[in-house]
Amino acid sequence: MIPRNIFASLLLVFLVCQSPVHAQQAPKYDLVVYGGTSAGVAAAVQAKQMGKTVVIVSPDTHLGGLSSSGLGRTDSGRQNAIGGIAKEFYHRVYQHYAKPESWPHQTPEAYLAQREAHGASDANNETWWVFEPHVAESVFEQFVQENNIEVLRDEWLDRKKGVHMEGKQIVSITTLSGKTFSGKMFIDATYEGDLMAAAGVTYTVGRESNAKYGEVGNGVEVAKNVKNHRFRVPVDPYVTPGDPSSGLVWGVHDQGPGEEGTGDRRVQAYCYRMCMSRIPENSVPFPKPAGYDESVYELLFRSYEAGDPRVPLHPAPAPNGKTDTNNNGAFSTDNIGMNYDYPEASFEARREILKQHMTYQQGLMWTLANHPRVPKQVRDEMAQWGLAKDEFVDNDHWPYQIYVREARRMVSDYVQTEHDCRRLRICEDSVGLGSYNMDSHNVQRFVTADGTVQNEGDVQVATGGSYAISYRSLIPKQGEVTNVLVPCCLSSSHIAFGSIRMEPVFMILGQSSATAAALAIDQDVALQDLPYPALKAQLEKDGQQLVPTGKPKPIFTDK
Protein backbone atom coordinates (compact mmCIF):
# COMPACT_ATOMS: atom_id res chain seq x y z
CA MET A 1 0.00 0.00 0.00
CA ILE A 2 1.29 3.47 -0.91
CA PRO A 3 1.58 5.79 2.12
CA ARG A 4 -1.09 8.50 2.14
CA ASN A 5 1.35 11.41 1.93
CA ILE A 6 3.20 9.89 -1.03
CA PHE A 7 -0.11 9.11 -2.75
CA ALA A 8 -1.23 12.72 -2.30
CA SER A 9 2.03 13.99 -3.79
CA LEU A 10 1.78 11.68 -6.77
CA LEU A 11 -1.84 12.72 -7.33
CA LEU A 12 -0.84 16.40 -7.31
CA VAL A 13 1.92 15.77 -9.86
CA PHE A 14 -0.53 13.83 -12.02
CA LEU A 15 -3.12 16.60 -11.92
CA VAL A 16 -0.56 19.27 -12.77
CA CYS A 17 0.74 17.26 -15.69
CA GLN A 18 -2.80 16.78 -16.98
CA SER A 19 -3.50 20.53 -16.85
CA PRO A 20 -4.17 21.92 -20.34
CA VAL A 21 -2.38 25.16 -19.54
CA HIS A 22 0.93 24.45 -17.80
CA ALA A 23 1.19 28.22 -17.43
CA GLN A 24 3.86 27.86 -14.77
CA GLN A 25 5.98 25.75 -17.14
CA ALA A 26 5.26 27.57 -20.41
CA PRO A 27 7.83 30.04 -21.69
CA LYS A 28 6.78 33.55 -20.65
CA TYR A 29 7.14 36.52 -22.99
CA ASP A 30 6.26 40.16 -22.87
CA LEU A 31 4.62 39.78 -26.27
CA VAL A 32 3.34 36.73 -28.12
CA VAL A 33 2.71 37.36 -31.83
CA TYR A 34 0.46 34.81 -33.50
CA GLY A 35 1.02 34.91 -37.26
CA GLY A 36 4.14 35.16 -39.42
CA THR A 37 2.72 37.74 -41.82
CA SER A 38 4.46 41.00 -42.68
CA ALA A 39 2.52 42.57 -39.80
CA GLY A 40 3.69 39.86 -37.43
CA VAL A 41 7.35 40.32 -38.32
CA ALA A 42 7.11 44.12 -38.05
CA ALA A 43 5.46 43.78 -34.63
CA ALA A 44 8.15 41.45 -33.34
CA VAL A 45 10.95 43.73 -34.59
CA GLN A 46 9.37 46.72 -32.85
CA ALA A 47 8.92 44.83 -29.60
CA LYS A 48 12.56 43.78 -29.61
CA GLN A 49 13.72 47.31 -30.36
CA MET A 50 11.72 48.49 -27.36
CA GLY A 51 13.50 45.99 -25.13
CA LYS A 52 10.73 43.41 -24.84
CA THR A 53 10.86 39.64 -25.05
CA VAL A 54 8.85 38.35 -27.99
CA VAL A 55 8.07 35.19 -29.91
CA ILE A 56 6.42 34.69 -33.30
CA VAL A 57 4.14 31.65 -33.29
CA SER A 58 3.52 31.10 -36.99
CA PRO A 59 1.18 28.62 -38.68
CA ASP A 60 3.23 29.18 -41.82
CA THR A 61 6.72 27.91 -42.54
CA HIS A 62 7.67 30.91 -44.65
CA LEU A 63 7.58 34.37 -43.11
CA GLY A 64 6.12 37.49 -44.68
CA GLY A 65 2.60 36.50 -45.64
CA LEU A 66 1.52 37.70 -49.07
CA SER A 67 4.57 39.98 -49.43
CA SER A 68 6.70 36.86 -49.81
CA SER A 69 4.00 34.78 -51.48
CA GLY A 70 3.66 36.53 -54.82
CA LEU A 71 2.24 39.95 -54.03
CA GLY A 72 5.37 41.74 -55.18
CA ARG A 73 3.76 44.70 -56.92
CA THR A 74 3.14 46.70 -53.78
CA ASP A 75 -0.21 48.41 -53.43
CA SER A 76 1.56 51.37 -51.90
CA GLY A 77 -0.87 54.19 -52.59
CA ARG A 78 0.93 57.36 -51.55
CA GLN A 79 4.44 56.31 -50.67
CA ASN A 80 5.00 59.33 -48.41
CA ALA A 81 2.33 57.84 -46.11
CA ILE A 82 4.61 54.88 -45.34
CA GLY A 83 7.22 55.13 -42.59
CA GLY A 84 8.91 53.15 -39.85
CA ILE A 85 9.70 49.46 -40.31
CA ALA A 86 7.54 49.28 -43.44
CA LYS A 87 9.67 51.89 -45.16
CA GLU A 88 12.80 50.10 -43.96
CA PHE A 89 11.54 46.92 -45.61
CA TYR A 90 11.22 48.65 -49.00
CA HIS A 91 14.60 50.31 -48.48
CA ARG A 92 16.22 46.92 -47.96
CA VAL A 93 14.57 45.65 -51.14
CA TYR A 94 16.13 48.67 -52.88
CA GLN A 95 19.52 47.75 -51.43
CA HIS A 96 19.16 44.22 -52.78
CA TYR A 97 18.46 45.36 -56.31
CA ALA A 98 21.34 47.84 -56.19
CA LYS A 99 23.69 44.84 -56.38
CA PRO A 100 24.66 43.65 -59.89
CA GLU A 101 24.44 40.01 -58.81
CA SER A 102 20.73 40.48 -58.12
CA TRP A 103 20.01 40.56 -61.87
CA PRO A 104 20.76 37.09 -63.32
CA HIS A 105 17.93 37.13 -65.90
CA GLN A 106 17.50 40.79 -66.84
CA THR A 107 19.41 44.05 -66.66
CA PRO A 108 18.06 46.66 -64.25
CA GLU A 109 17.89 49.14 -67.13
CA ALA A 110 15.70 46.79 -69.16
CA TYR A 111 13.45 46.17 -66.19
CA LEU A 112 13.05 49.85 -65.34
CA ALA A 113 12.21 50.62 -68.97
CA GLN A 114 9.61 47.88 -68.85
CA ARG A 115 8.15 49.30 -65.64
CA GLU A 116 8.05 52.83 -67.09
CA ALA A 117 6.17 51.48 -70.08
CA HIS A 118 3.54 50.26 -67.62
CA GLY A 119 3.33 53.67 -65.97
CA ALA A 120 5.31 52.96 -62.80
CA SER A 121 8.83 53.22 -61.42
CA ASP A 122 10.52 51.79 -58.36
CA ALA A 123 13.72 53.40 -57.15
CA ASN A 124 12.17 56.43 -55.44
CA ASN A 125 13.90 57.79 -52.34
CA GLU A 126 15.98 54.62 -52.08
CA THR A 127 12.94 52.41 -51.79
CA TRP A 128 11.85 49.69 -54.21
CA TRP A 129 8.21 48.69 -54.47
CA VAL A 130 8.12 45.74 -56.88
CA PHE A 131 10.10 42.64 -56.07
CA GLU A 132 10.49 38.88 -56.42
CA PRO A 133 8.94 36.71 -53.69
CA HIS A 134 12.21 35.20 -52.50
CA VAL A 135 13.70 38.68 -52.07
CA ALA A 136 10.88 39.72 -49.76
CA GLU A 137 11.25 36.55 -47.72
CA SER A 138 14.98 37.11 -47.34
CA VAL A 139 14.37 40.61 -45.96
CA PHE A 140 11.92 39.31 -43.37
CA GLU A 141 14.43 36.65 -42.38
CA GLN A 142 17.08 39.38 -42.03
CA PHE A 143 14.80 41.26 -39.64
CA VAL A 144 14.35 38.12 -37.56
CA GLN A 145 18.04 37.23 -37.45
CA GLU A 146 19.32 40.74 -36.76
CA ASN A 147 16.90 41.19 -33.87
CA ASN A 148 17.39 37.65 -32.53
CA ILE A 149 13.65 36.97 -32.66
CA GLU A 150 12.44 33.54 -31.68
CA VAL A 151 10.17 32.00 -34.34
CA LEU A 152 8.22 28.77 -34.12
CA ARG A 153 6.90 27.68 -37.50
CA ASP A 154 4.08 25.32 -38.47
CA GLU A 155 2.40 25.96 -35.13
CA TRP A 156 -1.38 26.21 -35.40
CA LEU A 157 -3.53 27.68 -32.65
CA ASP A 158 -5.88 25.26 -30.95
CA ARG A 159 -8.94 27.35 -31.74
CA LYS A 160 -11.32 25.30 -29.56
CA LYS A 161 -9.45 25.21 -26.26
CA GLY A 162 -6.06 26.84 -26.82
CA VAL A 163 -6.76 30.37 -25.59
CA HIS A 164 -6.49 30.54 -21.81
CA MET A 165 -8.12 33.50 -20.11
CA GLU A 166 -8.12 35.04 -16.65
CA GLY A 167 -11.00 37.45 -16.60
CA LYS A 168 -10.60 39.70 -19.64
CA GLN A 169 -6.92 38.86 -20.14
CA ILE A 170 -5.33 36.21 -22.31
CA VAL A 171 -2.67 34.50 -20.19
CA SER A 172 -1.43 31.94 -22.71
CA ILE A 173 -2.14 30.22 -26.00
CA THR A 174 -1.63 26.57 -26.90
CA THR A 175 -1.08 25.19 -30.37
CA LEU A 176 -2.32 21.91 -31.82
CA SER A 177 1.13 20.42 -31.24
CA GLY A 178 0.70 21.01 -27.50
CA LYS A 179 3.11 23.93 -27.10
CA THR A 180 1.96 26.70 -24.75
CA PHE A 181 3.13 30.32 -24.80
CA SER A 182 2.43 32.70 -21.94
CA GLY A 183 2.51 36.44 -22.43
CA LYS A 184 1.63 39.81 -21.01
CA MET A 185 0.38 41.01 -24.38
CA PHE A 186 -0.74 39.25 -27.57
CA ILE A 187 -1.01 40.30 -31.21
CA ASP A 188 -3.20 38.47 -33.72
CA ALA A 189 -1.26 39.06 -36.95
CA THR A 190 -3.13 36.48 -39.02
CA TYR A 191 -5.20 37.36 -42.08
CA GLU A 192 -8.10 35.35 -40.63
CA GLY A 193 -8.30 36.72 -37.07
CA ASP A 194 -8.24 33.26 -35.47
CA LEU A 195 -6.77 34.32 -32.11
CA MET A 196 -9.09 37.30 -31.86
CA ALA A 197 -12.14 35.12 -32.49
CA ALA A 198 -11.03 32.34 -30.14
CA ALA A 199 -10.61 34.94 -27.37
CA GLY A 200 -14.24 35.99 -27.75
CA VAL A 201 -13.69 39.37 -29.41
CA THR A 202 -16.65 40.72 -31.38
CA TYR A 203 -16.20 40.48 -35.15
CA THR A 204 -18.12 40.39 -38.40
CA VAL A 205 -17.82 38.68 -41.79
CA GLY A 206 -19.07 39.95 -45.14
CA ARG A 207 -20.47 43.30 -46.23
CA GLU A 208 -22.43 45.79 -44.16
CA SER A 209 -25.34 47.64 -45.67
CA ASN A 210 -24.65 51.20 -46.76
CA ALA A 211 -27.18 52.33 -44.19
CA LYS A 212 -25.23 50.88 -41.24
CA TYR A 213 -22.42 53.43 -41.33
CA GLY A 214 -23.80 55.98 -43.79
CA GLU A 215 -21.60 54.79 -46.68
CA VAL A 216 -22.18 54.52 -50.43
CA GLY A 217 -19.60 51.89 -51.45
CA ASN A 218 -20.64 49.02 -49.21
CA GLY A 219 -23.13 46.18 -49.59
CA VAL A 220 -24.41 44.87 -52.92
CA GLU A 221 -23.00 47.06 -55.72
CA VAL A 222 -24.38 45.98 -59.09
CA ALA A 223 -24.55 49.52 -60.46
CA LYS A 224 -21.00 50.50 -59.43
CA ASN A 225 -19.24 47.35 -60.61
CA VAL A 226 -15.95 48.10 -62.39
CA LYS A 227 -16.24 47.48 -66.12
CA ASN A 228 -12.84 45.80 -66.42
CA HIS A 229 -14.02 42.89 -64.31
CA ARG A 230 -17.48 42.40 -65.80
CA PHE A 231 -18.65 40.35 -68.73
CA ARG A 232 -18.46 42.71 -71.70
CA VAL A 233 -20.39 40.47 -74.04
CA PRO A 234 -23.65 38.55 -73.51
CA VAL A 235 -22.86 35.13 -72.08
CA ASP A 236 -25.58 32.53 -71.53
CA PRO A 237 -25.49 31.04 -67.99
CA TYR A 238 -27.40 27.82 -68.66
CA VAL A 239 -25.99 24.35 -69.32
CA THR A 240 -28.13 24.21 -72.44
CA PRO A 241 -28.06 27.78 -73.76
CA GLY A 242 -31.43 29.44 -73.49
CA ASP A 243 -32.92 26.69 -71.31
CA PRO A 244 -33.18 27.60 -67.60
CA SER A 245 -34.47 24.11 -66.81
CA SER A 246 -31.09 22.65 -67.78
CA GLY A 247 -29.45 24.29 -64.76
CA LEU A 248 -26.60 26.74 -64.41
CA VAL A 249 -23.05 26.23 -65.61
CA TRP A 250 -20.29 26.12 -63.00
CA GLY A 251 -19.59 29.35 -61.17
CA VAL A 252 -23.02 30.99 -61.51
CA HIS A 253 -25.04 31.45 -58.33
CA ASP A 254 -28.65 30.33 -58.26
CA GLN A 255 -29.86 33.45 -56.44
CA GLY A 256 -30.16 37.07 -57.47
CA PRO A 257 -27.53 39.54 -56.29
CA GLY A 258 -29.72 41.17 -53.65
CA GLU A 259 -31.03 44.69 -53.29
CA GLU A 260 -28.57 47.48 -54.08
CA GLY A 261 -26.68 48.65 -50.99
CA THR A 262 -27.85 45.85 -48.70
CA GLY A 263 -25.47 43.81 -46.61
CA ASP A 264 -24.67 40.10 -46.77
CA ARG A 265 -22.11 37.60 -45.49
CA ARG A 266 -20.45 37.09 -48.85
CA VAL A 267 -16.67 37.56 -49.07
CA GLN A 268 -14.65 39.12 -51.89
CA ALA A 269 -12.83 36.55 -54.03
CA TYR A 270 -9.39 35.10 -53.33
CA CYS A 271 -6.65 34.06 -55.74
CA TYR A 272 -3.02 32.99 -55.76
CA ARG A 273 -0.65 35.74 -56.88
CA MET A 274 1.45 33.67 -59.28
CA CYS A 275 5.02 34.55 -60.12
CA MET A 276 5.41 33.79 -63.81
CA SER A 277 8.36 33.93 -66.19
CA ARG A 278 8.79 33.69 -69.95
CA ILE A 279 12.54 33.29 -69.81
CA PRO A 280 12.88 29.69 -71.06
CA GLU A 281 15.66 28.65 -68.70
CA ASN A 282 13.73 29.98 -65.69
CA SER A 283 10.24 28.79 -66.52
CA VAL A 284 8.28 25.59 -65.95
CA PRO A 285 5.03 24.80 -67.82
CA PHE A 286 1.69 25.32 -66.14
CA PRO A 287 0.64 21.95 -64.72
CA LYS A 288 -2.63 20.28 -65.58
CA PRO A 289 -3.94 19.58 -62.07
CA ALA A 290 -5.32 16.28 -60.88
CA GLY A 291 -9.08 16.46 -60.99
CA TYR A 292 -9.13 18.89 -63.92
CA ASP A 293 -12.68 19.46 -65.17
CA GLU A 294 -13.09 21.49 -68.35
CA SER A 295 -16.75 22.24 -67.54
CA VAL A 296 -15.48 24.59 -64.81
CA TYR A 297 -14.26 26.91 -67.59
CA GLU A 298 -17.44 26.94 -69.69
CA LEU A 299 -18.06 30.63 -68.97
CA LEU A 300 -14.54 31.41 -70.18
CA PHE A 301 -15.12 29.52 -73.43
CA ARG A 302 -18.47 31.18 -74.03
CA SER A 303 -17.03 34.61 -73.34
CA TYR A 304 -14.39 34.04 -76.03
CA GLU A 305 -16.96 32.64 -78.42
CA ALA A 306 -19.16 35.70 -77.83
CA GLY A 307 -16.34 38.01 -78.88
CA ASP A 308 -14.34 39.08 -75.78
CA PRO A 309 -10.69 38.64 -76.86
CA ARG A 310 -8.99 39.53 -73.55
CA VAL A 311 -6.25 37.47 -71.91
CA PRO A 312 -7.81 37.35 -68.44
CA LEU A 313 -4.70 38.12 -66.42
CA HIS A 314 -2.74 41.11 -65.18
CA PRO A 315 0.93 40.06 -65.26
CA ALA A 316 2.59 43.13 -63.72
CA PRO A 317 6.33 43.15 -64.48
CA ALA A 318 8.71 42.25 -61.66
CA PRO A 319 12.52 42.08 -61.76
CA ASN A 320 14.34 39.36 -63.69
CA GLY A 321 11.62 38.84 -66.26
CA LYS A 322 9.04 37.75 -63.71
CA THR A 323 5.55 38.91 -62.79
CA ASP A 324 3.15 39.48 -59.98
CA THR A 325 0.09 38.08 -61.74
CA ASN A 326 -3.28 39.33 -60.60
CA ASN A 327 -6.90 38.82 -61.57
CA ASN A 328 -8.19 40.72 -64.60
CA GLY A 329 -11.43 40.45 -66.53
CA ALA A 330 -14.75 38.67 -66.10
CA PHE A 331 -13.43 35.13 -65.64
CA SER A 332 -9.91 35.09 -64.23
CA THR A 333 -7.85 33.92 -61.28
CA ASP A 334 -10.40 35.18 -58.72
CA ASN A 335 -12.43 32.12 -57.76
CA ILE A 336 -15.65 34.04 -57.25
CA GLY A 337 -18.06 32.76 -54.63
CA MET A 338 -16.02 29.75 -53.50
CA ASN A 339 -14.60 31.24 -50.29
CA TYR A 340 -17.66 32.25 -48.28
CA ASP A 341 -17.02 29.64 -45.58
CA TYR A 342 -13.27 30.23 -45.36
CA PRO A 343 -13.10 32.94 -42.64
CA GLU A 344 -14.72 30.83 -39.92
CA ALA A 345 -13.96 27.35 -41.28
CA SER A 346 -11.91 24.80 -39.37
CA PHE A 347 -8.32 24.24 -40.48
CA GLU A 348 -9.41 21.01 -42.16
CA ALA A 349 -12.22 22.71 -44.06
CA ARG A 350 -9.91 25.55 -45.07
CA ARG A 351 -7.47 23.07 -46.54
CA GLU A 352 -10.27 21.72 -48.73
CA ILE A 353 -11.22 25.23 -49.81
CA LEU A 354 -7.59 26.01 -50.64
CA LYS A 355 -7.25 22.76 -52.58
CA GLN A 356 -10.30 23.67 -54.67
CA HIS A 357 -8.90 27.16 -55.30
CA MET A 358 -5.54 25.78 -56.39
CA THR A 359 -7.13 23.23 -58.71
CA TYR A 360 -9.32 25.94 -60.21
CA GLN A 361 -6.45 28.37 -60.83
CA GLN A 362 -3.94 25.81 -62.07
CA GLY A 363 -6.63 24.44 -64.35
CA LEU A 364 -7.36 27.94 -65.63
CA MET A 365 -3.71 28.49 -66.54
CA TRP A 366 -3.44 25.13 -68.29
CA THR A 367 -6.69 25.86 -70.14
CA LEU A 368 -5.52 29.26 -71.37
CA ALA A 369 -2.31 27.73 -72.71
CA ASN A 370 -3.74 24.52 -74.19
CA HIS A 371 -7.48 24.20 -74.66
CA PRO A 372 -8.75 24.32 -78.28
CA ARG A 373 -11.78 26.45 -77.33
CA VAL A 374 -9.41 29.23 -76.27
CA PRO A 375 -8.49 31.49 -79.23
CA LYS A 376 -5.17 30.68 -80.84
CA GLN A 377 -3.73 34.13 -80.18
CA VAL A 378 -4.41 33.68 -76.47
CA ARG A 379 -2.90 30.20 -76.45
CA ASP A 380 0.14 31.48 -78.30
CA GLU A 381 0.57 34.28 -75.76
CA MET A 382 0.18 31.97 -72.78
CA ALA A 383 2.52 29.38 -74.29
CA GLN A 384 5.36 31.86 -73.75
CA TRP A 385 4.75 31.84 -69.99
CA GLY A 386 5.22 29.41 -67.15
CA LEU A 387 5.79 29.46 -63.43
CA ALA A 388 9.10 31.00 -62.34
CA LYS A 389 11.48 28.11 -61.78
CA ASP A 390 13.47 29.76 -58.99
CA GLU A 391 10.47 30.80 -56.88
CA PHE A 392 8.59 28.69 -54.31
CA VAL A 393 11.05 25.92 -55.05
CA ASP A 394 9.81 23.73 -52.19
CA ASN A 395 6.17 24.09 -53.29
CA ASP A 396 6.29 23.14 -56.98
CA HIS A 397 6.76 26.85 -57.84
CA TRP A 398 3.26 27.66 -56.59
CA PRO A 399 2.71 30.49 -54.05
CA TYR A 400 2.84 29.43 -50.42
CA GLN A 401 -0.32 31.30 -49.49
CA ILE A 402 -3.55 32.29 -51.15
CA TYR A 403 -4.48 35.97 -51.15
CA VAL A 404 -6.96 36.20 -48.29
CA ARG A 405 -8.21 39.64 -49.24
CA GLU A 406 -10.69 39.72 -46.39
CA ALA A 407 -11.91 37.37 -43.70
CA ARG A 408 -13.05 38.35 -40.21
CA ARG A 409 -13.07 42.01 -39.20
CA MET A 410 -13.14 43.06 -35.56
CA VAL A 411 -15.97 45.32 -34.39
CA SER A 412 -14.60 47.72 -31.81
CA ASP A 413 -15.49 51.09 -30.31
CA TYR A 414 -14.08 52.76 -33.44
CA VAL A 415 -14.93 51.28 -36.84
CA GLN A 416 -12.92 52.63 -39.78
CA THR A 417 -15.41 53.54 -42.51
CA GLU A 418 -15.62 55.23 -45.87
CA HIS A 419 -15.86 58.53 -43.96
CA ASP A 420 -12.30 58.01 -42.68
CA CYS A 421 -10.97 57.06 -46.11
CA ARG A 422 -12.45 60.25 -47.57
CA ARG A 423 -11.17 62.38 -44.64
CA LEU A 424 -14.72 63.41 -43.80
CA ARG A 425 -13.80 62.15 -40.33
CA ILE A 426 -10.26 62.22 -38.91
CA CYS A 427 -9.62 60.31 -35.72
CA GLU A 428 -7.68 61.90 -32.87
CA ASP A 429 -5.58 58.81 -32.11
CA SER A 430 -3.85 58.05 -35.40
CA VAL A 431 -1.41 55.12 -35.41
CA GLY A 432 -0.70 55.11 -39.14
CA LEU A 433 -1.99 56.06 -42.56
CA GLY A 434 -3.71 54.33 -45.43
CA SER A 435 -4.11 55.78 -48.92
CA TYR A 436 -4.84 53.08 -51.50
CA ASN A 437 -8.14 52.95 -53.40
CA MET A 438 -11.17 51.51 -51.65
CA ASP A 439 -10.88 48.25 -53.56
CA SER A 440 -13.18 45.25 -53.34
CA HIS A 441 -12.91 42.37 -55.78
CA ASN A 442 -15.99 40.60 -57.09
CA VAL A 443 -18.15 38.76 -54.60
CA GLN A 444 -20.71 36.85 -56.65
CA ARG A 445 -21.81 35.85 -60.16
CA PHE A 446 -25.52 35.93 -61.01
CA VAL A 447 -28.11 35.77 -63.79
CA THR A 448 -29.34 39.18 -64.92
CA ALA A 449 -32.92 40.08 -65.80
CA ASP A 450 -32.11 39.62 -69.50
CA GLY A 451 -30.87 36.08 -68.92
CA THR A 452 -27.12 36.62 -69.18
CA VAL A 453 -24.39 36.17 -66.58
CA GLN A 454 -22.74 39.05 -64.71
CA ASN A 455 -20.34 39.62 -61.81
CA GLU A 456 -21.02 41.77 -58.73
CA GLY A 457 -18.95 43.28 -55.95
CA ASP A 458 -15.95 44.84 -57.67
CA VAL A 459 -15.64 48.44 -56.46
CA GLN A 460 -12.63 50.73 -56.90
CA VAL A 461 -12.89 54.27 -55.57
CA ALA A 462 -9.89 56.57 -55.08
CA THR A 463 -9.39 58.03 -51.61
CA GLY A 464 -7.90 61.27 -52.96
CA GLY A 465 -5.16 61.33 -50.33
CA SER A 466 -3.99 59.59 -47.18
CA TYR A 467 -6.17 59.07 -44.12
CA ALA A 468 -5.67 58.27 -40.44
CA ILE A 469 -6.25 54.87 -38.82
CA SER A 470 -7.42 54.96 -35.23
CA TYR A 471 -5.66 53.20 -32.36
CA ARG A 472 -9.11 52.12 -31.16
CA SER A 473 -9.59 50.14 -34.38
CA LEU A 474 -6.69 47.87 -33.34
CA ILE A 475 -8.03 46.92 -29.91
CA PRO A 476 -11.25 45.28 -28.73
CA LYS A 477 -14.08 47.43 -27.43
CA GLN A 478 -14.32 48.38 -23.77
CA GLY A 479 -15.41 45.38 -21.71
CA GLU A 480 -13.71 42.81 -23.96
CA VAL A 481 -10.15 41.44 -24.00
CA THR A 482 -7.67 43.92 -22.54
CA ASN A 483 -4.36 42.60 -23.87
CA VAL A 484 -4.74 41.70 -27.57
CA LEU A 485 -4.17 43.88 -30.65
CA VAL A 486 -5.38 43.08 -34.16
CA PRO A 487 -3.45 44.83 -36.97
CA CYS A 488 -4.75 42.77 -39.92
CA CYS A 489 -8.38 42.00 -39.06
CA LEU A 490 -8.89 45.42 -37.49
CA SER A 491 -12.22 47.13 -36.83
CA SER A 492 -13.37 48.35 -40.25
CA SER A 493 -16.30 48.30 -42.61
CA HIS A 494 -15.98 46.17 -45.71
CA ILE A 495 -15.38 49.04 -48.11
CA ALA A 496 -12.89 50.84 -45.85
CA PHE A 497 -11.05 47.57 -45.35
CA GLY A 498 -10.74 47.43 -49.14
CA SER A 499 -8.25 50.29 -48.80
CA ILE A 500 -6.63 49.36 -45.49
CA ARG A 501 -5.87 45.74 -46.45
CA MET A 502 -2.55 46.50 -48.15
CA GLU A 503 0.75 44.97 -47.08
CA PRO A 504 2.53 48.27 -46.25
CA VAL A 505 -0.39 49.25 -44.02
CA PHE A 506 -0.31 45.89 -42.27
CA MET A 507 3.38 46.42 -41.50
CA ILE A 508 2.63 49.92 -40.23
CA LEU A 509 -0.15 48.66 -37.99
CA GLY A 510 1.92 45.70 -36.80
CA GLN A 511 4.64 48.10 -35.63
CA SER A 512 2.12 50.42 -33.99
CA SER A 513 0.44 47.47 -32.26
CA ALA A 514 3.73 46.33 -30.75
CA THR A 515 4.49 49.88 -29.66
CA ALA A 516 1.19 50.08 -27.80
CA ALA A 517 1.76 46.66 -26.26
CA ALA A 518 5.21 47.65 -24.95
CA LEU A 519 3.95 50.91 -23.49
CA ALA A 520 0.96 49.21 -21.86
CA ILE A 521 3.36 46.74 -20.22
CA ASP A 522 5.56 49.58 -18.96
CA GLN A 523 2.59 51.50 -17.58
CA ASP A 524 0.81 48.37 -16.32
CA VAL A 525 -2.48 49.36 -17.94
CA ALA A 526 -5.05 47.71 -20.17
CA LEU A 527 -4.72 48.56 -23.84
CA GLN A 528 -8.03 50.43 -23.68
CA ASP A 529 -6.56 52.69 -20.95
CA LEU A 530 -3.24 53.50 -22.63
CA PRO A 531 -2.80 57.30 -22.89
CA TYR A 532 -2.52 58.29 -26.53
CA PRO A 533 0.07 61.10 -26.12
CA ALA A 534 2.74 58.61 -25.01
CA LEU A 535 1.88 56.30 -27.89
CA LYS A 536 1.96 59.14 -30.40
CA ALA A 537 5.35 60.33 -29.17
CA GLN A 538 6.89 56.87 -29.53
CA LEU A 539 5.39 56.31 -32.98
CA GLU A 540 6.73 59.64 -34.25
CA LYS A 541 10.12 58.91 -32.73
CA ASP A 542 10.20 55.63 -34.67
CA GLY A 543 9.36 57.25 -38.01
CA GLN A 544 5.66 56.43 -38.33
CA GLN A 545 3.57 58.83 -40.41
CA LEU A 546 0.43 59.91 -38.55
CA VAL A 547 -0.94 63.05 -40.23
CA PRO A 548 -3.12 62.57 -43.33
CA THR A 549 -2.86 64.69 -46.46
CA GLY A 550 -5.54 65.66 -48.95
CA LYS A 551 -8.81 67.52 -48.85
CA PRO A 552 -12.06 65.91 -47.71
CA LYS A 553 -13.67 63.98 -50.55
CA PRO A 554 -17.46 64.30 -50.54
CA ILE A 555 -19.20 60.99 -50.28
CA PHE A 556 -21.72 61.48 -53.10
CA THR A 557 -19.30 62.46 -55.89
CA ASP A 558 -18.62 58.98 -57.31
CA LYS A 559 -20.66 57.62 -60.17
VENFENBEL-V868944 format. One record per helix or strand of 2 or more residues. SS is the DSSP state (h for helix, s for strand). FROM is the first residue (numbers start at 1). TO is the last residue. If there is no record, write none. Layout:
ss: [SS	SS]
from: [FROM	FROM]
to: [TO	TO]
//
This chain:
ss: [h	s	h	s	h	h	h	h	h	h	s	s	s	s	h	s	h	h	h	s	h	s	h	s	s	h	h	h	s	s	h	s	s	s	s	s	s	h	s	h	h	h	h]
from: [4	27	38	54	65	79	84	100	108	133	150	163	169	180	194	203	210	227	244	276	280	283	294	313	322	342	347	376	386	408	418	430	438	444	452	459	467	471	484	494	503	527	532]
to: [18	34	49	58	68	81	97	102	117	146	153	166	175	188	198	205	213	229	246	277	282	284	305	318	327	344	370	383	388	410	421	434	440	447	456	461	470	474	485	500	523	529	541]
//
